[in-house]
């Protein structure tokens, strides 16, 4: 829809009502429906409220829905609009079963149903002496003596110098030598023809004509002097007329009790064809409205979606990109990434497989190009480095283990040495004891030998004495021989 409106009007009951003369000025109780013209899109809910004091009627407009409803003007789909009024003065507007606006008849309409209790007194006038100025010029301030209000804002640059190749005698503009007088030019009617002026090409590089100094900001410029502002000691605030009781005040606590409805009508105005309305219902039972929606609009919307192919996941995703174009990037990632992963997993590099197969079967291979050889050399070097790093790590671990073992062995050796030292000390003590015993034994043996020797000596002495007393046969015989 480009421009148009469709309002469902609940026509008010009156004695002089003639439906055959129904028009835009026919009194109504509620007006509800969409409206669009250009970029201005609205969904109206208006009711007429009767002033209990004067009896006059005044239109009350509900606030603009906060929910999204713009799509119903452009998507060419069937839509369901619903207005629900509650006895507690609350109202709700929904589109296709989704709430897009809620409010109260007492607080969410303009102008308000109930007028203010107090209003401004129109006869009240602001006193002439009322001072609303927050700041005022300082009365004690004085203009400085050296303040020059007549000094210009800019002055010629005193340091500027005229270029040496400046062309003083050359005009800045010259007649266009290529210009030709039009054939239909009439000197009597159009005057003497003159060629148009163009910029002198000699002036493009340096300049020509009368030379003037360029201007610069005047450092002495101060402008017109004015006294600085200070806080107004007599400031009284912004004047407002006094409040008085509102003579037209009333309070209607039940605005949902509206004028009785006698008929239903459409007020249509549109520049777009093929706009249809059907299945209109006014009821005080919400379940009846929901049942009618299921049996009419829901079926029609589902059927149209199937026929047109809309309502699918793809169409919903495409619809979402209209308001959020950045979703295209997300869609691309979600769709393409799985294919990349599947290809990487199911179809690994054929070159690697071929090379592995030839290595296993010792099949001769062709000389690889330099780039491939360089890549293979790089890969081999990286593999070697990794192996060396692993060996270094293992050697480091072995050395650490050996050091720990050596430490343990040293500890064991020290313990063994300590035990050996203790054993040697014990042996030395035993040896000493044995030596002591041996010495004691030797002393005893020596004493025994001394005793034996003494006994032997005594025996020998006694024997020698006996020999002296009785000579032996040998000695007698020898004596006799000598004789």
ROTOR-693074 format. One record per residue (C-alpha): residue number from 1; x negated, y, z negated. Coordinates in steps of 0.5 Angstrom, whole numbers, plus 2048, in hexadecimal, padded with zeros to 3 digits. Example, Ala and Ser with C-alpha at 12.3 -4.5 7.8 and 13.67 -1.06 7.14 Angstrom:
2
+-----+-----+-----+-----+
! seq !  px !  py !  pz !
+-----+-----+-----+-----+
!   1 ! 7E7 ! 7F7 ! 7F0 !
!   2 ! 7E5 ! 7FE ! 7F2 !
+-----+-----+-----+-----+
***
This chain:
483
+-----+-----+-----+-----+
! seq !  px !  py !  pz !
+-----+-----+-----+-----+
!   1 ! 800 ! 800 ! 800 !
!   2 ! 7FD ! 807 ! 802 !
!   3 ! 803 ! 80B ! 7FF !
!   4 ! 809 ! 80A ! 7FC !
!   5 ! 80D ! 809 ! 7F5 !
!   6 ! 812 ! 803 ! 7F3 !
!   7 ! 816 ! 805 ! 7ED !
!   8 ! 81B ! 801 ! 7E9 !
!   9 ! 820 ! 805 ! 7E6 !
!  10 ! 825 ! 803 ! 7E1 !
!  11 ! 82B ! 808 ! 7E2 !
!  12 ! 82E ! 80B ! 7DC !
!  13 ! 836 ! 80A ! 7DB !
!  14 ! 83A ! 810 ! 7DC !
!  15 ! 841 ! 812 ! 7DD !
!  16 ! 840 ! 815 ! 7E4 !
!  17 ! 83B ! 810 ! 7E7 !
!  18 ! 83B ! 80E ! 7EE !
!  19 ! 837 ! 809 ! 7F0 !
!  20 ! 838 ! 80B ! 7F8 !
!  21 ! 835 ! 811 ! 7F6 !
!  22 ! 82F ! 80F ! 7F3 !
!  23 ! 828 ! 813 ! 7F4 !
!  24 ! 822 ! 815 ! 7F1 !
!  25 ! 826 ! 81A ! 7EC !
!  26 ! 82B ! 815 ! 7EA !
!  27 ! 82A ! 814 ! 7E2 !
!  28 ! 826 ! 80E ! 7E0 !
!  29 ! 824 ! 80B ! 7D9 !
!  30 ! 81E ! 808 ! 7DB !
!  31 ! 819 ! 808 ! 7E1 !
!  32 ! 814 ! 803 ! 7E2 !
!  33 ! 810 ! 801 ! 7E8 !
!  34 ! 809 ! 802 ! 7EC !
!  35 ! 807 ! 809 ! 7F0 !
!  36 ! 801 ! 80A ! 7F4 !
!  37 ! 7FF ! 80F ! 7F9 !
!  38 ! 7F7 ! 80F ! 7FB !
!  39 ! 7F3 ! 80E ! 7F5 !
!  40 ! 7F8 ! 810 ! 7F0 !
!  41 ! 7FB ! 809 ! 7EE !
!  42 ! 800 ! 809 ! 7E8 !
!  43 ! 805 ! 804 ! 7E5 !
!  44 ! 80B ! 809 ! 7E2 !
!  45 ! 80F ! 807 ! 7DC !
!  46 ! 814 ! 80D ! 7DA !
!  47 ! 81A ! 80E ! 7D6 !
!  48 ! 81F ! 814 ! 7D5 !
!  49 ! 820 ! 816 ! 7CE !
!  50 ! 826 ! 819 ! 7CB !
!  51 ! 824 ! 81F ! 7C6 !
!  52 ! 829 ! 81E ! 7C0 !
!  53 ! 82A ! 825 ! 7BF !
!  54 ! 82B ! 829 ! 7C6 !
!  55 ! 82D ! 822 ! 7CA !
!  56 ! 828 ! 824 ! 7CF !
!  57 ! 824 ! 81E ! 7D3 !
!  58 ! 81C ! 81E ! 7D3 !
!  59 ! 818 ! 819 ! 7D7 !
!  60 ! 813 ! 816 ! 7D3 !
!  61 ! 80D ! 813 ! 7D7 !
!  62 ! 809 ! 80D ! 7D4 !
!  63 ! 801 ! 80D ! 7D4 !
!  64 ! 7FE ! 80A ! 7DA !
!  65 ! 7FC ! 803 ! 7D9 !
!  66 ! 7F5 ! 801 ! 7D7 !
!  67 ! 7F5 ! 7FA ! 7DA !
!  68 ! 7F4 ! 7F9 ! 7E1 !
!  69 ! 7F9 ! 7F9 ! 7E6 !
!  70 ! 7F6 ! 7FC ! 7ED !
!  71 ! 7F6 ! 7F6 ! 7F0 !
!  72 ! 7FD ! 7F5 ! 7F1 !
!  73 ! 7FD ! 7FB ! 7F6 !
!  74 ! 7F8 ! 7F8 ! 7FB !
!  75 ! 7F8 ! 7F0 ! 7FB !
!  76 ! 7FF ! 7EF ! 7FE !
!  77 ! 801 ! 7EA ! 7F9 !
!  78 ! 807 ! 7E9 ! 7F5 !
!  79 ! 807 ! 7EC ! 7EE !
!  80 ! 80B ! 7EC ! 7E8 !
!  81 ! 80C ! 7F2 ! 7E4 !
!  82 ! 810 ! 7F2 ! 7DD !
!  83 ! 812 ! 7F7 ! 7D8 !
!  84 ! 813 ! 7F5 ! 7D1 !
!  85 ! 817 ! 7FA ! 7CC !
!  86 ! 817 ! 7F8 ! 7C5 !
!  87 ! 81C ! 7FA ! 7BF !
!  88 ! 816 ! 7FD ! 7BB !
!  89 ! 815 ! 802 ! 7C1 !
!  90 ! 80F ! 7FE ! 7C4 !
!  91 ! 80E ! 7FD ! 7CB !
!  92 ! 80A ! 7F8 ! 7CF !
!  93 ! 808 ! 7F8 ! 7D7 !
!  94 ! 805 ! 7F2 ! 7DA !
!  95 ! 803 ! 7F0 ! 7E1 !
!  96 ! 804 ! 7E9 ! 7E4 !
!  97 ! 804 ! 7E7 ! 7DC !
!  98 ! 7FE ! 7EB ! 7DA !
!  99 ! 7FF ! 7F1 ! 7D5 !
! 100 ! 7FC ! 7F7 ! 7D8 !
! 101 ! 800 ! 7FC ! 7D3 !
! 102 ! 803 ! 7FD ! 7CC !
! 103 ! 805 ! 802 ! 7C8 !
! 104 ! 80A ! 806 ! 7C4 !
! 105 ! 810 ! 80A ! 7C6 !
! 106 ! 80F ! 80E ! 7C0 !
! 107 ! 807 ! 810 ! 7C1 !
! 108 ! 805 ! 80E ! 7C8 !
! 109 ! 809 ! 812 ! 7CD !
! 110 ! 809 ! 819 ! 7CF !
! 111 ! 80C ! 81D ! 7CD !
! 112 ! 80D ! 81A ! 7C6 !
! 113 ! 814 ! 818 ! 7C5 !
! 114 ! 814 ! 81C ! 7BE !
! 115 ! 812 ! 823 ! 7BE !
! 116 ! 80D ! 826 ! 7B9 !
! 117 ! 810 ! 828 ! 7B3 !
! 118 ! 80C ! 82F ! 7B3 !
! 119 ! 80B ! 833 ! 7B9 !
! 120 ! 807 ! 83A ! 7BA !
! 121 ! 80B ! 840 ! 7B9 !
! 122 ! 80B ! 844 ! 7C0 !
! 123 ! 80C ! 84A ! 7BC !
! 124 ! 806 ! 84A ! 7B8 !
! 125 ! 801 ! 84F ! 7BB !
! 126 ! 7F9 ! 84F ! 7BA !
! 127 ! 7F7 ! 855 ! 7B6 !
! 128 ! 7F3 ! 85A ! 7B9 !
! 129 ! 7EE ! 85A ! 7B4 !
! 130 ! 7ED ! 852 ! 7B4 !
! 131 ! 7E6 ! 851 ! 7B6 !
! 132 ! 7E4 ! 84A ! 7BA !
! 133 ! 7DD ! 84B ! 7BB !
! 134 ! 7D8 ! 846 ! 7B8 !
! 135 ! 7D2 ! 84A ! 7BA !
! 136 ! 7D1 ! 852 ! 7BB !
! 137 ! 7CB ! 856 ! 7BD !
! 138 ! 7C7 ! 858 ! 7B7 !
! 139 ! 7C8 ! 85F ! 7B6 !
! 140 ! 7C2 ! 860 ! 7B3 !
! 141 ! 7BE ! 85E ! 7B9 !
! 142 ! 7BA ! 863 ! 7BD !
! 143 ! 7B7 ! 863 ! 7C4 !
! 144 ! 7AF ! 863 ! 7C4 !
! 145 ! 7AC ! 869 ! 7C6 !
! 146 ! 7A8 ! 865 ! 7CC !
! 147 ! 7AE ! 862 ! 7CE !
! 148 ! 7AF ! 864 ! 7D6 !
! 149 ! 7B6 ! 862 ! 7D8 !
! 150 ! 7B4 ! 865 ! 7DF !
! 151 ! 7AE ! 861 ! 7E1 !
! 152 ! 7B0 ! 85C ! 7E7 !
! 153 ! 7B1 ! 855 ! 7E6 !
! 154 ! 7AB ! 854 ! 7EC !
! 155 ! 7A5 ! 858 ! 7EE !
! 156 ! 7A1 ! 857 ! 7F4 !
! 157 ! 79B ! 852 ! 7F3 !
! 158 ! 795 ! 857 ! 7F2 !
! 159 ! 790 ! 851 ! 7F3 !
! 160 ! 793 ! 850 ! 7FA !
! 161 ! 78F ! 851 ! 800 !
! 162 ! 791 ! 852 ! 807 !
! 163 ! 78E ! 84C ! 80C !
! 164 ! 788 ! 84E ! 811 !
! 165 ! 78C ! 84B ! 817 !
! 166 ! 793 ! 84F ! 815 !
! 167 ! 796 ! 851 ! 81C !
! 168 ! 799 ! 858 ! 81A !
! 169 ! 79B ! 85A ! 821 !
! 170 ! 79E ! 854 ! 823 !
! 171 ! 7A6 ! 854 ! 821 !
! 172 ! 7A9 ! 84E ! 81D !
! 173 ! 7AE ! 84C ! 823 !
! 174 ! 7AE ! 84D ! 82A !
! 175 ! 7B3 ! 84C ! 830 !
! 176 ! 7B3 ! 845 ! 832 !
! 177 ! 7B0 ! 844 ! 839 !
! 178 ! 7B3 ! 83E ! 83B !
! 179 ! 7BA ! 841 ! 83A !
! 180 ! 7BE ! 842 ! 840 !
! 181 ! 7C4 ! 847 ! 841 !
! 182 ! 7CB ! 843 ! 842 !
! 183 ! 7CE ! 844 ! 848 !
! 184 ! 7D4 ! 846 ! 846 !
! 185 ! 7D1 ! 84C ! 842 !
! 186 ! 7D5 ! 852 ! 844 !
! 187 ! 7D0 ! 858 ! 842 !
! 188 ! 7D6 ! 85D ! 842 !
! 189 ! 7DB ! 859 ! 83D !
! 190 ! 7D5 ! 855 ! 839 !
! 191 ! 7D0 ! 85B ! 839 !
! 192 ! 7C9 ! 85A ! 83B !
! 193 ! 7C6 ! 853 ! 83A !
! 194 ! 7C0 ! 852 ! 836 !
! 195 ! 7BD ! 84B ! 835 !
! 196 ! 7BD ! 848 ! 82E !
! 197 ! 7B8 ! 849 ! 829 !
! 198 ! 7B3 ! 844 ! 827 !
! 199 ! 7AD ! 843 ! 822 !
! 200 ! 7A7 ! 846 ! 824 !
! 201 ! 7A2 ! 840 ! 825 !
! 202 ! 79C ! 844 ! 823 !
! 203 ! 79F ! 845 ! 81D !
! 204 ! 7A0 ! 83E ! 81B !
! 205 ! 799 ! 83D ! 818 !
! 206 ! 797 ! 843 ! 814 !
! 207 ! 79C ! 849 ! 815 !
! 208 ! 79E ! 84F ! 819 !
! 209 ! 7A1 ! 856 ! 818 !
! 210 ! 7A0 ! 85A ! 812 !
! 211 ! 79D ! 857 ! 80C !
! 212 ! 7A0 ! 857 ! 805 !
! 213 ! 79D ! 855 ! 7FF !
! 214 ! 7A1 ! 84F ! 7FC !
! 215 ! 7A5 ! 850 ! 7F5 !
! 216 ! 7A4 ! 84D ! 7EF !
! 217 ! 7A7 ! 84D ! 7E8 !
! 218 ! 7A6 ! 853 ! 7E4 !
! 219 ! 7A3 ! 852 ! 7DE !
! 220 ! 7A5 ! 858 ! 7DB !
! 221 ! 7AD ! 857 ! 7DC !
! 222 ! 7B1 ! 856 ! 7D6 !
! 223 ! 7B8 ! 858 ! 7D9 !
! 224 ! 7BD ! 85C ! 7D6 !
! 225 ! 7BC ! 85C ! 7CE !
! 226 ! 7C2 ! 85A ! 7C9 !
! 227 ! 7C2 ! 859 ! 7C2 !
! 228 ! 7C1 ! 852 ! 7BF !
! 229 ! 7C8 ! 84E ! 7BD !
! 230 ! 7C9 ! 84D ! 7B5 !
! 231 ! 7CF ! 849 ! 7B2 !
! 232 ! 7D5 ! 84E ! 7B1 !
! 233 ! 7D6 ! 84F ! 7AA !
! 234 ! 7DD ! 851 ! 7AC !
! 235 ! 7DF ! 84B ! 7B0 !
! 236 ! 7E6 ! 848 ! 7AE !
! 237 ! 7E6 ! 842 ! 7B3 !
! 238 ! 7EB ! 841 ! 7B9 !
! 239 ! 7F1 ! 844 ! 7B8 !
! 240 ! 7F7 ! 840 ! 7B9 !
! 241 ! 7FF ! 842 ! 7B8 !
! 242 ! 802 ! 83F ! 7B1 !
! 243 ! 806 ! 839 ! 7B1 !
! 244 ! 80E ! 839 ! 7B0 !
! 245 ! 813 ! 834 ! 7AF !
! 246 ! 815 ! 831 ! 7B6 !
! 247 ! 81C ! 833 ! 7B7 !
! 248 ! 81D ! 82E ! 7BC !
! 249 ! 81A ! 828 ! 7B8 !
! 250 ! 81E ! 821 ! 7B7 !
! 251 ! 81B ! 81A ! 7B6 !
! 252 ! 81E ! 814 ! 7BA !
! 253 ! 81B ! 80E ! 7B7 !
! 254 ! 81E ! 809 ! 7BC !
! 255 ! 81D ! 80C ! 7C3 !
! 256 ! 81E ! 805 ! 7C6 !
! 257 ! 825 ! 806 ! 7C5 !
! 258 ! 826 ! 809 ! 7CC !
! 259 ! 82C ! 80B ! 7D0 !
! 260 ! 830 ! 806 ! 7D2 !
! 261 ! 82E ! 803 ! 7D9 !
! 262 ! 834 ! 802 ! 7DE !
! 263 ! 830 ! 800 ! 7E5 !
! 264 ! 82A ! 7FE ! 7E8 !
! 265 ! 827 ! 802 ! 7EE !
! 266 ! 820 ! 802 ! 7F2 !
! 267 ! 81D ! 809 ! 7F3 !
! 268 ! 818 ! 807 ! 7F9 !
! 269 ! 813 ! 80B ! 7FD !
! 270 ! 80E ! 808 ! 802 !
! 271 ! 80A ! 809 ! 808 !
! 272 ! 808 ! 801 ! 808 !
! 273 ! 80D ! 7FC ! 80B !
! 274 ! 80F ! 7F5 ! 808 !
! 275 ! 80F ! 7F7 ! 801 !
! 276 ! 815 ! 7F2 ! 7FE !
! 277 ! 818 ! 7F2 ! 7F7 !
! 278 ! 81C ! 7EC ! 7F4 !
! 279 ! 81D ! 7E9 ! 7ED !
! 280 ! 81F ! 7EE ! 7E9 !
! 281 ! 821 ! 7ED ! 7E2 !
! 282 ! 824 ! 7F1 ! 7DC !
! 283 ! 824 ! 7ED ! 7D6 !
! 284 ! 823 ! 7ED ! 7CE !
! 285 ! 820 ! 7E6 ! 7CE !
! 286 ! 819 ! 7E5 ! 7D0 !
! 287 ! 81A ! 7DE ! 7D1 !
! 288 ! 81F ! 7DF ! 7D7 !
! 289 ! 81A ! 7E4 ! 7DA !
! 290 ! 814 ! 7DF ! 7D9 !
! 291 ! 818 ! 7D9 ! 7DC !
! 292 ! 81A ! 7DD ! 7E2 !
! 293 ! 813 ! 7DF ! 7E3 !
! 294 ! 811 ! 7D8 ! 7E4 !
! 295 ! 817 ! 7D6 ! 7E8 !
! 296 ! 815 ! 7DC ! 7ED !
! 297 ! 80F ! 7E0 ! 7ED !
! 298 ! 80A ! 7DA ! 7EB !
! 299 ! 80D ! 7D6 ! 7F0 !
! 300 ! 80C ! 7DB ! 7F5 !
! 301 ! 805 ! 7DD ! 7F3 !
! 302 ! 803 ! 7D6 ! 7F3 !
! 303 ! 806 ! 7D5 ! 7FA !
! 304 ! 803 ! 7DB ! 7FD !
! 305 ! 7FC ! 7D9 ! 7FA !
! 306 ! 7FC ! 7D2 ! 7FD !
! 307 ! 7FE ! 7D5 ! 804 !
! 308 ! 7F9 ! 7DA ! 804 !
! 309 ! 7F4 ! 7D6 ! 801 !
! 310 ! 7F3 ! 7DB ! 7FC !
! 311 ! 7F3 ! 7DA ! 7F4 !
! 312 ! 7ED ! 7D5 ! 7F5 !
! 313 ! 7E7 ! 7D5 ! 7F1 !
! 314 ! 7E3 ! 7D8 ! 7F7 !
! 315 ! 7E8 ! 7DD ! 7F9 !
! 316 ! 7E8 ! 7DF ! 7F1 !
! 317 ! 7E1 ! 7E0 ! 7F1 !
! 318 ! 7E1 ! 7E4 ! 7F8 !
! 319 ! 7E6 ! 7E9 ! 7F5 !
! 320 ! 7E2 ! 7EA ! 7EE !
! 321 ! 7DC ! 7EC ! 7F3 !
! 322 ! 7E0 ! 7F2 ! 7F5 !
! 323 ! 7DF ! 7F6 ! 7EE !
! 324 ! 7D9 ! 7F2 ! 7ED !
! 325 ! 7D4 ! 7F2 ! 7F3 !
! 326 ! 7CE ! 7EF ! 7EE !
! 327 ! 7D2 ! 7E9 ! 7EE !
! 328 ! 7D0 ! 7E7 ! 7F5 !
! 329 ! 7C9 ! 7E6 ! 7F2 !
! 330 ! 7CB ! 7E2 ! 7ED !
! 331 ! 7CF ! 7DE ! 7F2 !
! 332 ! 7C9 ! 7DD ! 7F6 !
! 333 ! 7C5 ! 7DA ! 7F0 !
! 334 ! 7CA ! 7D5 ! 7EE !
! 335 ! 7CB ! 7D3 ! 7F5 !
! 336 ! 7C4 ! 7D2 ! 7F8 !
! 337 ! 7C0 ! 7D0 ! 7F1 !
! 338 ! 7C3 ! 7C9 ! 7F1 !
! 339 ! 7C1 ! 7C8 ! 7F8 !
! 340 ! 7BA ! 7CA ! 7F7 !
! 341 ! 7BA ! 7C5 ! 7F1 !
! 342 ! 7BD ! 7BF ! 7F5 !
! 343 ! 7B8 ! 7C0 ! 7FA !
! 344 ! 7B2 ! 7C1 ! 7F6 !
! 345 ! 7B4 ! 7BA ! 7F2 !
! 346 ! 7B7 ! 7B6 ! 7F8 !
! 347 ! 7B2 ! 7B8 ! 7FD !
! 348 ! 7AB ! 7B9 ! 7FB !
! 349 ! 7A5 ! 7BB ! 7FF !
! 350 ! 7A4 ! 7B6 ! 805 !
! 351 ! 79D ! 7B8 ! 805 !
! 352 ! 79B ! 7B6 ! 7FE !
! 353 ! 79F ! 7AF ! 7FF !
! 354 ! 79B ! 7AE ! 806 !
! 355 ! 794 ! 7B0 ! 803 !
! 356 ! 796 ! 7AB ! 7FD !
! 357 ! 798 ! 7A5 ! 802 !
! 358 ! 792 ! 7A6 ! 806 !
! 359 ! 78D ! 7A6 ! 800 !
! 360 ! 791 ! 79F ! 7FD !
! 361 ! 790 ! 79C ! 804 !
! 362 ! 789 ! 79F ! 806 !
! 363 ! 78C ! 7A1 ! 80C !
! 364 ! 788 ! 7A6 ! 810 !
! 365 ! 78A ! 7AD ! 80F !
! 366 ! 789 ! 7B3 ! 814 !
! 367 ! 784 ! 7B9 ! 812 !
! 368 ! 788 ! 7BE ! 80E !
! 369 ! 788 ! 7C5 ! 810 !
! 370 ! 784 ! 7CA ! 80D !
! 371 ! 789 ! 7CD ! 809 !
! 372 ! 78C ! 7C6 ! 806 !
! 373 ! 784 ! 7C4 ! 805 !
! 374 ! 783 ! 7CA ! 801 !
! 375 ! 78A ! 7C9 ! 7FD !
! 376 ! 788 ! 7C2 ! 7FC !
! 377 ! 781 ! 7C4 ! 7F9 !
! 378 ! 784 ! 7C9 ! 7F5 !
! 379 ! 789 ! 7C3 ! 7F2 !
! 380 ! 783 ! 7BF ! 7F1 !
! 381 ! 77F ! 7C4 ! 7ED !
! 382 ! 785 ! 7C6 ! 7E9 !
! 383 ! 786 ! 7BE ! 7E8 !
! 384 ! 77F ! 7BD ! 7E6 !
! 385 ! 77F ! 7C3 ! 7E1 !
! 386 ! 785 ! 7C0 ! 7DE !
! 387 ! 782 ! 7BA ! 7DD !
! 388 ! 77B ! 7BD ! 7DB !
! 389 ! 780 ! 7C1 ! 7D6 !
! 390 ! 783 ! 7BB ! 7D3 !
! 391 ! 77C ! 7B7 ! 7D3 !
! 392 ! 779 ! 7BD ! 7CF !
! 393 ! 77F ! 7BD ! 7CA !
! 394 ! 77E ! 7B6 ! 7C9 !
! 395 ! 777 ! 7B7 ! 7C8 !
! 396 ! 778 ! 7BC ! 7C3 !
! 397 ! 77D ! 7B8 ! 7C0 !
! 398 ! 778 ! 7B2 ! 7C0 !
! 399 ! 773 ! 7B6 ! 7BD !
! 400 ! 777 ! 7B9 ! 7B8 !
! 401 ! 779 ! 7B1 ! 7B6 !
! 402 ! 772 ! 7B0 ! 7B6 !
! 403 ! 770 ! 7B5 ! 7B1 !
! 404 ! 776 ! 7B3 ! 7AD !
! 405 ! 773 ! 7AC ! 7AD !
! 406 ! 76C ! 7AE ! 7AC !
! 407 ! 76E ! 7B2 ! 7A6 !
! 408 ! 772 ! 7AC ! 7A3 !
! 409 ! 76C ! 7A8 ! 7A4 !
! 410 ! 767 ! 7AD ! 7A1 !
! 411 ! 76C ! 7AD ! 79B !
! 412 ! 76C ! 7A6 ! 79B !
! 413 ! 764 ! 7A6 ! 79B !
! 414 ! 764 ! 7AB ! 795 !
! 415 ! 768 ! 7A6 ! 791 !
! 416 ! 764 ! 7A0 ! 793 !
! 417 ! 75E ! 7A4 ! 791 !
! 418 ! 761 ! 7A6 ! 78B !
! 419 ! 763 ! 79F ! 78A !
! 420 ! 75C ! 79C ! 78C !
! 421 ! 759 ! 7A1 ! 787 !
! 422 ! 75D ! 79F ! 782 !
! 423 ! 75B ! 798 ! 783 !
! 424 ! 754 ! 799 ! 784 !
! 425 ! 754 ! 79D ! 77D !
! 426 ! 758 ! 797 ! 77A !
! 427 ! 752 ! 792 ! 77D !
! 428 ! 74D ! 797 ! 77A !
! 429 ! 750 ! 796 ! 774 !
! 430 ! 750 ! 78F ! 774 !
! 431 ! 749 ! 78F ! 777 !
! 432 ! 747 ! 793 ! 771 !
! 433 ! 74B ! 78E ! 76C !
! 434 ! 748 ! 788 ! 76F !
! 435 ! 741 ! 78B ! 76F !
! 436 ! 742 ! 78D ! 768 !
! 437 ! 744 ! 786 ! 767 !
! 438 ! 73E ! 783 ! 76B !
! 439 ! 739 ! 788 ! 766 !
! 440 ! 73D ! 785 ! 760 !
! 441 ! 73C ! 77E ! 763 !
! 442 ! 735 ! 780 ! 765 !
! 443 ! 733 ! 782 ! 75E !
! 444 ! 736 ! 77C ! 75B !
! 445 ! 732 ! 778 ! 75F !
! 446 ! 72C ! 77C ! 75E !
! 447 ! 72E ! 77B ! 756 !
! 448 ! 72F ! 773 ! 757 !
! 449 ! 728 ! 773 ! 75B !
! 450 ! 725 ! 777 ! 756 !
! 451 ! 728 ! 772 ! 751 !
! 452 ! 726 ! 76C ! 755 !
! 453 ! 71F ! 76F ! 756 !
! 454 ! 71E ! 770 ! 74F !
! 455 ! 720 ! 769 ! 74E !
! 456 ! 71B ! 766 ! 753 !
! 457 ! 716 ! 76A ! 750 !
! 458 ! 717 ! 767 ! 749 !
! 459 ! 718 ! 760 ! 74C !
! 460 ! 711 ! 761 ! 750 !
! 461 ! 70E ! 764 ! 749 !
! 462 ! 710 ! 75E ! 745 !
! 463 ! 70E ! 759 ! 74B !
! 464 ! 707 ! 75C ! 74B !
! 465 ! 707 ! 75C ! 744 !
! 466 ! 708 ! 754 ! 744 !
! 467 ! 703 ! 753 ! 749 !
! 468 ! 6FE ! 757 ! 745 !
! 469 ! 6FF ! 752 ! 740 !
! 470 ! 6FF ! 74C ! 744 !
! 471 ! 6FA ! 74B ! 74A !
! 472 ! 6FD ! 748 ! 750 !
! 473 ! 6FA ! 742 ! 753 !
! 474 ! 6F8 ! 746 ! 759 !
! 475 ! 6F4 ! 74B ! 755 !
! 476 ! 6F0 ! 745 ! 751 !
! 477 ! 6EE ! 741 ! 758 !
! 478 ! 6EC ! 747 ! 75B !
! 479 ! 6E7 ! 749 ! 755 !
! 480 ! 6E5 ! 742 ! 755 !
! 481 ! 6E3 ! 743 ! 75C !
! 482 ! 6DF ! 749 ! 75B !
! 483 ! 6DB ! 746 ! 756 !
+-----+-----+-----+-----+
***
